[in-house]
């Protein structure tokens, strides 16, 4: 008995070796074929003959030929190769990570050539929709719907009507699963205007109407919609999945109607279609549906049978690589090794292209940085010019205010003299009438005494404060001592004819500033005037201008100037010179 077992194992080993040699020889022979031929062969093997390993070989050879310098047609074939690999890994080997990786490669190529992107989006949507069906989690369906919507509009842009129709059909199905048929309203309205007489368009519109009626509980209307779908499309292998959809949807309607016999019949017909083309994802859905239907119909034996098949298939889908045969895993490892060898052959070219792209990228970054710096400098320059203009306007207004104050002071002085003259004439007239010697009008010292009395108690009234502030401003605008570095509050009090302690009080209460800030504003205004007057002060440096208006250090002058004007003295001087030159 043991001898027979050893013989059997030896035979199986020889067969496995022979298969490996056959696959390797086929690989070497197929590398000589054009990419378009390989794509067609791979599709035949994977989709029709149920030979995913041979299909993977064809797709891998075509995809591995990709080079950045290829023509658009050659890149298109490489993208189709990656899409083929996605199909085999996802639907045949259930290696989702490998499938997703190949789809990303396809997306990169299609985006570079500007076509085929809609088909890639369609496959991304299919990936997420299938994962949702297998896991029972609706979250991937939301991603699927987003990709189907992208696929619809991109396929319309590219003129790919096949992908557009498939995206529409899948979009409708996913929207129904999410109980959100309104989410595809915009796409549906657009789709109704495309090829209205096409049977495929009619099929999808009926699919939408049927599922919407089903969701709303209008079961007879839904059944009528699905009945009308029957016979619209050709009965060929390319439309088999659409026929499956018709029977699966009818099964759902009959289930809600409570007609479990008809529901089981529809589900069984859908099962035959799924078995015909090895639709394992569809079979998983049907086994679960049939298990529930037989349970509701009271046939517990058949219900248990289909529930067992459901869990067995689900385990095989989710754990395929763990239960796959040793030779199949070895073959997949060999394919990955060959993939790596083919990539290494072009490694040097890729490195060169990367170096070139890196250099160009660095150059682009430098140029972009220079552009950003230039734009920022231009914006800063515009801002500085606006600040300069505002300061010039402020100086003009200040000059107008000073002129008005001088005119007001002169008018007040003239009025005072006229009043004194009239008083003197009146006194003389009275003296003549009374025959007494005219005397000079006595000087009334009472107000002054009263003011002094208020100063001593620091209880200045508003009128006195205003009078004292007018005296202070007169000194600040006309006394050259203001621009001496030694100018102090005591000097200001002396020049204004007031007491020292009143000076700080009045300045603070009237302007909200302390003595130093108040004086610095007058000094900065004068500095601006001198910078704006290059004819008389153009020979002075920034430091000399600061010293000429009373600042002891360059730093203090710059800080005070920028705080008051928003510009440094150098910036202000540069703009002033540019304005003068213009």
Secondary structure per residue as TSV (DSSP state, phi and psi in degrees):
chain	resnum	aa	ss	phi	psi
A	1	X	-	360.0	-45.9
A	2	X	H	-62.0	-36.2
A	3	X	H	-62.5	-41.6
A	4	X	H	-65.0	-37.7
A	5	X	H	-64.0	-43.2
A	6	X	H	-61.6	-39.7
A	7	X	H	-63.7	-44.2
A	8	X	H	-61.5	-43.0
A	9	X	H	-64.5	-37.0
A	10	X	H	-64.1	-41.3
A	11	X	H	-64.0	-44.7
A	12	X	H	-61.8	-38.1
A	13	X	H	-64.6	-42.1
A	14	X	H	-63.7	-40.6
A	15	X	H	-63.8	-41.8
A	16	X	H	-63.6	-41.7
A	17	X	H	-63.9	-41.4
A	18	X	H	-62.8	-41.8
A	19	X	H	-62.6	-40.9
A	20	X	H	-63.0	-43.9
A	21	X	H	-63.3	-41.1
A	22	X	H	-61.9	-44.1
A	23	X	H	-65.1	-40.9
A	24	X	H	-65.1	-43.6
A	25	X	H	-62.5	-42.1
A	26	X	H	-61.3	-39.9
A	27	X	H	-60.4	-47.9
A	28	X	H	-63.4	-37.3
A	29	X	H	-72.1	-39.7
A	30	X	H	-74.4	-18.6
A	31	X	T	-64.0	-17.6
A	32	X	T	-86.2	-7.9
A	33	X	S	-85.7	152.9
A	34	X	-	-64.3	155.7
A	35	X	H	-63.4	-40.3
A	36	X	H	-61.9	-38.5
A	37	X	H	-65.0	-41.9
A	38	X	H	-63.1	-39.8
A	39	X	H	-63.2	-44.0
A	40	X	H	-64.7	-42.2
A	41	X	H	-63.4	-43.7
A	42	X	H	-61.9	-41.9
A	43	X	H	-63.2	-40.9
A	44	X	I	-61.9	-47.6
A	45	X	I	-63.4	-48.9
A	46	X	I	-76.0	-40.4
A	47	X	I	-96.3	-31.3
A	48	X	I	-108.5	-37.8
A	49	X	S	-98.2	-0.8
A	50	X	-	54.8	45.3
A	51	X	-	-123.0	74.8
A	52	X	H	-64.4	-31.3
A	53	X	H	-65.1	-43.2
A	54	X	H	-66.9	-39.5
A	55	X	H	-62.0	-39.8
A	56	X	H	-63.7	-37.7
A	57	X	H	-59.6	-49.5
A	58	X	H	-60.4	-47.2
A	59	X	H	-65.2	-38.2
A	60	X	H	-65.0	-43.6
A	61	X	H	-60.5	-46.0
A	62	X	H	-64.9	-43.4
A	63	X	H	-68.3	-36.8
A	64	X	H	-71.3	-9.2
A	65	X	T	-80.9	-2.4
A	66	X	-	-61.9	133.5
A	67	X	-	-140.7	142.7
A	68	X	T	-58.3	-30.0
A	69	X	T	-85.8	4.6
A	70	X	S	-63.0	162.1
A	71	X	-	-73.5	166.3
A	72	X	H	-61.6	-40.8
A	73	X	H	-63.7	-41.7
A	74	X	H	-67.0	-39.8
A	75	X	H	-65.1	-36.5
A	76	X	H	-60.4	-41.0
A	77	X	H	-66.0	-38.7
A	78	X	H	-64.1	-41.6
A	79	X	H	-62.0	-40.5
A	80	X	H	-64.9	-33.7
A	81	X	H	-63.2	-44.5
A	82	X	H	-65.0	-37.5
A	83	X	H	-65.1	-38.9
A	84	X	H	-62.4	-41.7
A	85	X	H	-63.7	-38.9
A	86	X	H	-57.8	-44.4
A	87	X	H	-60.9	-46.4
A	88	X	I	-66.1	-48.8
A	89	X	I	-63.6	-37.0
A	90	X	I	-82.0	-48.6
A	91	X	I	-94.9	-18.2
A	92	X	I	-107.8	-45.0
A	93	X	S	-100.0	-14.7
A	94	X	-	57.5	31.9
A	95	X	-	-93.7	89.2
A	96	X	H	-66.4	-35.8
A	97	X	H	-66.3	-43.7
A	98	X	H	-64.4	-40.1
A	99	X	H	-61.3	-46.8
A	100	X	H	-63.9	-39.7
A	101	X	H	-61.6	-43.0
A	102	X	H	-67.6	-33.6
A	103	X	H	-68.2	-34.4
A	104	X	H	-65.3	-39.0
A	105	X	H	-62.2	-43.4
A	106	X	H	-62.3	-40.4
A	107	X	H	-63.3	-42.3
A	108	X	H	-61.2	-42.3
A	109	X	H	-70.3	-46.1
A	110	X	H	-64.5	-35.9
A	111	X	H	-68.0	-33.1
A	112	X	H	-69.8	-30.3
A	113	X	H	-99.3	-7.9
A	114	X	T	75.6	23.1
A	115	X	S	-154.5	154.2
A	116	X	S	86.2	-1.2
A	117	X	H	-67.2	-36.3
A	118	X	H	-60.1	-40.0
A	119	X	H	-66.2	-39.4
A	120	X	H	-64.5	-44.3
A	121	X	H	-58.6	-39.4
A	122	X	H	-59.4	-42.9
A	123	X	H	-70.3	-35.1
A	124	X	H	-60.8	-45.2
A	125	X	H	-61.1	-42.0
A	126	X	H	-61.7	-39.1
A	127	X	H	-60.3	-51.7
A	128	X	H	-67.2	-36.6
A	129	X	H	-64.5	-42.7
A	130	X	H	-64.7	-42.8
A	131	X	H	-60.7	-38.2
A	132	X	H	-64.6	-42.6
A	133	X	H	-65.5	-38.9
A	134	X	H	-75.1	-32.1
A	135	X	H	-95.2	-20.3
A	136	X	-	79.0	8.1
A	137	X	-	-98.2	127.1
A	138	X	S	-80.6	-11.9
A	139	X	H	-61.1	-42.2
A	140	X	H	-62.1	-27.1
A	141	X	H	-62.5	-34.5
A	142	X	H	-64.2	-40.4
A	143	X	H	-66.9	-39.3
A	144	X	H	-60.2	-44.7
A	145	X	H	-61.2	-41.1
A	146	X	H	-61.8	-44.1
A	147	X	H	-68.3	-36.6
A	148	X	H	-64.8	-39.0
A	149	X	H	-66.0	-40.8
A	150	X	H	-62.3	-42.3
A	151	X	H	-61.9	-41.0
A	152	X	H	-58.6	-53.1
A	153	X	H	-71.3	-36.5
A	154	X	H	-68.4	-40.4
A	155	X	H	-66.0	-37.1
A	156	X	H	-62.9	-42.0
A	157	X	H	-63.6	-38.4
A	158	X	H	-83.6	-10.8
A	159	X	T	77.6	22.5
A	160	X	-	-92.7	87.7
A	161	X	H	-68.0	-31.1
A	162	X	H	-64.0	-50.0
A	163	X	H	-65.1	-35.9
A	164	X	H	-61.0	-46.4
A	165	X	H	-67.0	-39.7
A	166	X	H	-65.8	-40.6
A	167	X	H	-62.0	-39.5
A	168	X	H	-64.3	-45.8
A	169	X	H	-62.0	-47.2
A	170	X	H	-67.6	-36.0
A	171	X	H	-59.9	-42.8
A	172	X	H	-63.2	-43.9
A	173	X	H	-63.5	-44.0
A	174	X	H	-68.2	-41.0
A	175	X	H	-60.1	-36.7
A	176	X	H	-65.9	-42.9
A	177	X	H	-61.3	-35.6
A	178	X	T	-83.8	-1.9
A	179	X	T	55.6	43.6
A	180	X	-	-143.7	63.0
A	181	X	G	-65.0	-24.4
A	182	X	G	-70.0	-15.6
A	183	X	G	-67.2	-18.8
A	184	X	G	-111.2	22.5
A	185	X	H	-60.1	-41.7
A	186	X	H	-65.4	-44.1
A	187	X	H	-66.6	-39.7
A	188	X	H	-65.3	-42.1
A	189	X	H	-61.6	-39.2
A	190	X	H	-69.1	-40.3
A	191	X	H	-65.7	-32.7
A	192	X	T	-63.0	-21.8
A	193	X	T	-91.1	-4.9
A	194	X	S	-98.9	120.4
A	195	X	S	48.1	60.2
A	196	X	T	-57.8	-31.2
A	197	X	T	-87.9	-0.9
A	198	X	-	-72.3	139.5
A	199	X	H	-66.5	-33.1
A	200	X	H	-66.6	-40.6
A	201	X	H	-63.6	-44.0
A	202	X	H	-60.8	-40.2
A	203	X	H	-59.8	-47.6
A	204	X	H	-68.7	-37.2
A	205	X	H	-63.3	-42.6
A	206	X	H	-65.4	-36.3
A	207	X	H	-61.1	-44.8
A	208	X	H	-62.9	-47.6
A	209	X	H	-61.8	-42.0
A	210	X	H	-63.8	-46.7
A	211	X	H	-68.0	-35.5
A	212	X	H	-66.0	-43.3
A	213	X	H	-63.4	-39.4
A	214	X	H	-63.0	-42.1
A	215	X	H	-66.3	-34.8
A	216	X	H	-82.7	-4.8
A	217	X	T	84.3	11.1
A	218	X	-	-89.3	79.0
A	219	X	H	-70.9	-42.3
A	220	X	H	-65.7	-40.8
A	221	X	H	-61.7	-41.0
A	222	X	H	-62.6	-43.6
A	223	X	H	-63.4	-39.2
A	224	X	H	-62.7	-40.6
A	225	X	H	-62.1	-44.8
A	226	X	H	-70.1	-33.0
A	227	X	H	-63.3	-38.4
A	228	X	H	-68.7	-22.7
A	229	X	H	-69.6	-30.6
A	230	X	T	-61.6	124.2
A	231	X	T	91.2	-5.8
A	232	X	S	-69.9	-35.4
A	233	X	S	-106.4	158.7
A	234	X	-	-63.6	145.9
A	235	X	S	-89.5	67.2
A	236	X	S	-126.8	176.7
A	237	X	G	-63.8	-29.2
A	238	X	G	-69.9	-21.3
A	239	X	G	-112.8	15.2
A	240	X	H	-62.2	-40.7
A	241	X	H	-63.4	-34.2
A	242	X	H	-65.8	-38.9
A	243	X	H	-65.6	-37.0
A	244	X	H	-60.0	-42.2
A	245	X	H	-60.6	-39.5
A	246	X	H	-59.7	-51.0
A	247	X	H	-67.7	-38.0
A	248	X	H	-63.8	-41.1
A	249	X	H	-69.2	-37.8
A	250	X	H	-62.7	-37.9
A	251	X	H	-61.3	-38.3
A	252	X	H	-65.1	-41.2
A	253	X	H	-63.6	-49.3
A	254	X	H	-62.2	-32.5
A	255	X	H	-63.3	-45.6
A	256	X	H	-68.0	-27.9
A	257	X	H	-73.2	-17.0
A	258	X	T	85.6	7.0
A	259	X	-	-91.1	80.3
A	260	X	H	-70.5	-27.7
A	261	X	H	-63.8	-49.4
A	262	X	H	-65.9	-37.0
A	263	X	H	-61.6	-42.8
A	264	X	H	-64.7	-40.9
A	265	X	H	-60.4	-45.4
A	266	X	H	-64.3	-41.8
A	267	X	H	-65.7	-36.6
A	268	X	H	-66.5	-38.8
A	269	X	H	-66.7	-37.8
A	270	X	H	-65.0	-35.7
A	271	X	H	-64.2	-40.2
A	272	X	H	-60.2	-42.3
A	273	X	H	-64.6	-43.1
A	274	X	H	-63.0	-38.8
A	275	X	H	-69.2	-32.1
A	276	X	H	-61.1	-39.7
A	277	X	T	-118.0	22.5
A	278	X	T	56.6	48.8
A	279	X	-	-85.4	83.5
A	280	X	H	-66.2	-35.4
A	281	X	H	-65.7	-37.6
A	282	X	H	-70.4	-39.4
A	283	X	H	-61.7	-37.3
A	284	X	H	-60.6	-45.5
A	285	X	H	-62.3	-42.3
A	286	X	H	-69.8	-38.5
A	287	X	H	-61.5	-41.9
A	288	X	H	-64.4	-40.9
A	289	X	H	-65.2	-45.0
A	290	X	H	-67.2	-36.8
A	291	X	H	-59.8	-43.9
A	292	X	H	-67.9	-39.9
A	293	X	H	-65.7	-45.2
A	294	X	H	-65.0	-34.2
A	295	X	H	-65.6	-42.1
A	296	X	H	-68.1	-31.4
A	297	X	H	-79.5	-7.4
A	298	X	T	89.9	7.3
A	299	X	-	-96.4	84.6
A	300	X	H	-68.5	-30.4
A	301	X	H	-65.0	-49.0
A	302	X	H	-69.3	-34.1
A	303	X	H	-61.3	-44.2
A	304	X	H	-64.8	-38.1
A	305	X	H	-60.3	-49.6
A	306	X	H	-73.4	-30.5
A	307	X	H	-66.6	-39.5
A	308	X	H	-63.5	-43.0
A	309	X	H	-63.0	-37.6
A	310	X	H	-60.3	-49.9
A	311	X	H	-69.1	-35.2
A	312	X	H	-63.6	-45.4
A	313	X	H	-68.0	-39.2
A	314	X	H	-61.6	-42.2
A	315	X	H	-62.9	-39.7
A	316	X	H	-69.1	-33.1
A	317	X	H	-71.0	-41.8
A	318	X	H	-84.2	-19.0
A	319	X	T	-128.0	34.8
A	320	X	H	-59.3	-46.1
A	321	X	H	-67.0	-26.6
A	322	X	H	-75.7	-29.2
A	323	X	H	-106.0	2.4
A	324	X	S	-68.1	155.8
A	325	X	-	-66.5	154.0
A	326	X	H	-61.1	-40.8
A	327	X	H	-67.6	-35.4
A	328	X	H	-68.6	-40.6
A	329	X	H	-65.0	-40.2
A	330	X	H	-62.5	-38.8
A	331	X	H	-64.4	-42.8
A	332	X	H	-63.9	-38.5
A	333	X	H	-63.9	-39.6
A	334	X	H	-63.0	-40.4
A	335	X	H	-63.4	-40.0
A	336	X	H	-65.6	-37.5
A	337	X	H	-65.1	-42.2
A	338	X	H	-65.2	-39.4
A	339	X	H	-55.8	-45.2
A	340	X	H	-65.0	-40.8
A	341	X	H	-62.0	-42.6
A	342	X	H	-64.8	-36.3
A	343	X	H	-69.5	-36.6
A	344	X	H	-67.6	-28.2
A	345	X	H	-61.7	-33.9
A	346	X	T	-101.0	11.1
A	347	X	H	-61.3	-42.7
A	348	X	H	-62.7	-41.2
A	349	X	H	-64.6	-40.0
A	350	X	H	-64.1	-39.8
A	351	X	H	-61.6	-44.0
A	352	X	H	-61.0	-44.5
A	353	X	H	-65.8	-35.4
A	354	X	H	-65.7	-41.3
A	355	X	H	-61.3	-45.6
A	356	X	H	-61.6	-46.2
A	357	X	H	-63.2	-37.2
A	358	X	H	-64.0	-45.2
A	359	X	H	-61.3	-45.6
A	360	X	H	-63.3	-38.0
A	361	X	H	-64.2	-43.3
A	362	X	H	-62.6	-43.4
A	363	X	H	-60.8	-41.6
A	364	X	H	-64.3	-40.7
A	365	X	H	-62.9	-42.1
A	366	X	H	-62.7	-46.5
A	367	X	H	-62.1	-41.8
A	368	X	H	-63.3	-42.0
A	369	X	H	-62.1	-42.7
A	370	X	H	-62.4	-40.5
A	371	X	H	-63.7	-43.6
A	372	X	H	-62.8	-44.2
A	373	X	H	-62.4	-41.9
A	374	X	H	-62.4	-43.9
A	375	X	H	-64.8	-41.6
A	376	X	H	-64.5	-40.7
A	377	X	H	-64.2	-39.7
A	378	X	H	-64.8	-42.9
A	379	X	H	-63.9	-40.6
A	380	X	H	-64.7	-39.9
A	381	X	H	-63.8	-44.1
A	382	X	H	-62.2	-41.3
A	383	X	H	-62.7	-43.7
A	384	X	H	-64.1	-38.7
A	385	X	H	-66.0	-37.4
A	386	X	H	-64.7	-42.0
A	387	X	H	-63.7	-40.7
A	388	X	H	-61.6	-46.0
A	389	X	H	-61.8	-40.7
A	390	X	H	-62.7	-39.1
A	391	X	H	-68.4	-37.7
A	392	X	H	-63.1	-43.8
A	393	X	H	-63.5	-37.2
A	394	X	H	-64.8	-40.1
A	395	X	H	-65.1	-39.3
A	396	X	H	-64.6	-43.3
A	397	X	H	-63.5	-39.1
A	398	X	H	-62.7	-39.3
A	399	X	H	-66.1	-37.3
A	400	X	H	-66.1	-41.9
A	401	X	H	-61.8	-42.0
A	402	X	H	-65.5	-40.5
A	403	X	H	-63.8	-41.5
A	404	X	H	-63.8	-40.2
A	405	X	H	-64.9	-38.5
A	406	X	H	-65.2	-43.2
A	407	X	H	-62.4	-41.8
A	408	X	H	-63.7	-39.8
A	409	X	H	-66.0	-42.9
A	410	X	H	-62.7	-41.7
A	411	X	H	-63.6	-41.2
A	412	X	H	-65.1	-40.0
A	413	X	H	-64.7	-42.6
A	414	X	H	-64.8	-41.3
A	415	X	H	-63.4	-39.2
A	416	X	H	-63.9	-43.2
A	417	X	H	-64.7	-41.5
A	418	X	H	-62.8	-39.9
A	419	X	H	-63.6	-40.7
A	420	X	H	-65.8	-41.1
A	421	X	H	-64.6	-43.7
A	422	X	H	-63.5	-38.0
A	423	X	H	-64.1	-39.8
A	424	X	H	-66.3	-43.4
A	425	X	H	-64.1	-40.0
A	426	X	H	-64.1	-39.1
A	427	X	H	-66.4	-41.0
A	428	X	H	-63.7	-41.8
A	429	X	H	-63.3	-39.9
A	430	X	H	-66.8	-38.1
A	431	X	H	-64.6	-39.8
A	432	X	H	-64.5	-42.7
A	433	X	H	-66.6	-29.5
A	434	X	H	-99.6	1.5
A	435	X	T	56.1	43.2
A	436	X	-	-122.2	160.2
A	437	X	-	-70.9	133.3
A	438	X	-	-65.7	141.3
A	439	X	-	-122.0	156.3
A	440	X	-	-68.8	145.2
A	441	X	-	-62.9	128.4
A	442	X	-	-66.6	145.8
A	443	X	-	-82.6	124.2
A	444	X	-	-87.0	105.2
A	445	X	-	-88.8	-2.4
A	446	X	H	-61.9	-46.5
A	447	X	H	-58.7	-42.8
A	448	X	H	-62.7	-43.2
A	449	X	H	-61.3	-38.0
A	450	X	H	-67.7	-40.1
A	451	X	H	-63.8	-46.1
A	452	X	H	-59.4	-38.4
A	453	X	H	-60.7	-39.4
A	454	X	H	-68.3	-38.5
A	455	X	H	-58.9	-40.6
A	456	X	H	-63.3	-33.9
A	457	X	H	-95.2	2.5
A	458	X	T	56.1	35.0
A	459	X	-	-113.9	61.7
A	460	X	-	-71.0	135.2
A	461	X	-	-86.2	171.8
A	462	X	H	-64.4	-39.1
A	463	X	H	-63.9	-41.6
A	464	X	H	-66.4	-39.5
A	465	X	H	-61.6	-42.7
A	466	X	H	-64.8	-41.1
A	467	X	H	-62.7	-43.1
A	468	X	H	-68.0	-38.4
A	469	X	H	-65.0	-35.8
A	470	X	H	-64.3	-39.4
A	471	X	H	-63.4	-42.1
A	472	X	H	-62.3	-46.3
A	473	X	H	-64.1	-36.3
A	474	X	H	-61.7	-41.5
A	475	X	H	-65.7	-46.5
A	476	X	H	-63.5	-30.8
A	477	X	H	-88.4	-18.6
A	478	X	H	-125.5	-20.4
A	479	X	-	-86.2	123.1
A	480	X	G	-66.7	-19.7
A	481	X	G	-60.9	-22.5
A	482	X	G	-58.8	-30.9
A	483	X	G	-93.9	15.1
A	484	X	S	-90.3	136.2
A	485	X	T	-58.5	-22.2
A	486	X	T	-92.2	3.2
A	487	X	-	-62.0	134.2
A	488	X	-	-134.5	172.0
A	489	X	H	-63.9	-32.2
A	490	X	H	-65.6	-40.8
A	491	X	H	-64.5	-41.6
A	492	X	H	-62.2	-40.5
A	493	X	H	-62.8	-41.7
A	494	X	H	-63.3	-46.3
A	495	X	H	-67.9	-31.3
A	496	X	H	-86.9	-7.2
A	497	X	T	69.8	35.5
A	498	X	S	-132.8	172.2
A	499	X	-	-82.3	151.3
A	500	X	H	-57.6	-45.8
A	501	X	H	-68.2	-21.1
A	502	X	H	-77.7	-27.5
A	503	X	H	-61.2	-53.8
A	504	X	H	-63.4	-38.6
A	505	X	H	-62.7	-49.4
A	506	X	H	-66.2	-42.7
A	507	X	H	-62.2	-44.7
A	508	X	H	-66.8	-45.0
A	509	X	H	-72.6	-30.9
A	510	X	H	-84.9	-39.6
A	511	X	H	-109.6	-16.9
A	512	X	S	78.4	12.4
A	513	X	-	-119.5	158.2
A	514	X	-	-84.2	177.4
A	515	X	H	-60.7	-46.9
A	516	X	H	-62.2	-45.2
A	517	X	H	-64.0	-38.7
A	518	X	H	-63.1	-45.8
A	519	X	H	-68.2	-39.8
A	520	X	H	-61.5	-33.9
A	521	X	H	-62.2	-44.3
A	522	X	H	-64.1	-38.4
A	523	X	H	-67.5	-40.2
A	524	X	H	-67.5	-39.7
A	525	X	H	-60.1	-42.8
A	526	X	H	-66.6	-37.7
A	527	X	H	-62.5	-41.5
A	528	X	H	-61.3	-41.6
A	529	X	H	-61.2	-42.4
A	530	X	H	-70.0	-37.6
A	531	X	H	-66.0	-35.2
A	532	X	T	-76.4	-3.9
A	533	X	-	-117.4	71.7
A	534	X	H	-64.3	-22.1
A	535	X	H	-63.7	-38.8
A	536	X	H	-101.6	-26.7
A	537	X	H	-124.8	8.9
A	538	X	T	-64.4	-20.3
A	539	X	T	-78.6	-10.6
A	540	X	-	-84.9	142.2
A	541	X	-	-79.6	171.1
A	542	X	H	-58.9	-43.4
A	543	X	H	-64.6	-38.5
A	544	X	H	-67.8	-37.8
A	545	X	H	-62.0	-44.2
A	546	X	H	-60.9	-43.8
A	547	X	H	-64.7	-35.4
A	548	X	H	-68.8	-20.3
A	549	X	T	-107.9	9.2
A	550	X	T	110.6	3.5
A	551	X	-	-89.6	130.6
A	552	X	S	-77.8	-32.3
A	553	X	S	-126.3	154.3
A	554	X	H	-64.6	-41.0
A	555	X	H	-62.3	-46.2
A	556	X	H	-62.2	-40.8
A	557	X	H	-63.0	-45.3
A	558	X	H	-63.6	-44.5
A	559	X	H	-61.6	-46.1
A	560	X	H	-66.5	-39.2
A	561	X	H	-64.2	-46.5
A	562	X	H	-67.5	-37.0
A	563	X	H	-63.8	-36.9
A	564	X	H	-83.0	-40.8
A	565	X	H	-103.7	-19.8
A	566	X	S	86.0	-3.1
A	567	X	S	-125.8	155.6
A	568	X	-	-79.6	157.6
A	569	X	H	-56.4	-36.9
A	570	X	H	-64.8	-44.4
A	571	X	H	-62.9	-43.0
A	572	X	H	-62.2	-43.4
A	573	X	H	-65.6	-40.9
A	574	X	H	-61.9	-47.0
A	575	X	H	-65.9	-39.3
A	576	X	H	-61.5	-41.1
A	577	X	H	-66.5	-40.7
A	578	X	H	-62.2	-41.3
A	579	X	H	-64.7	-38.1
A	580	X	H	-67.8	-40.8
A	581	X	H	-65.7	-33.7
A	582	X	-	-68.3	360.0
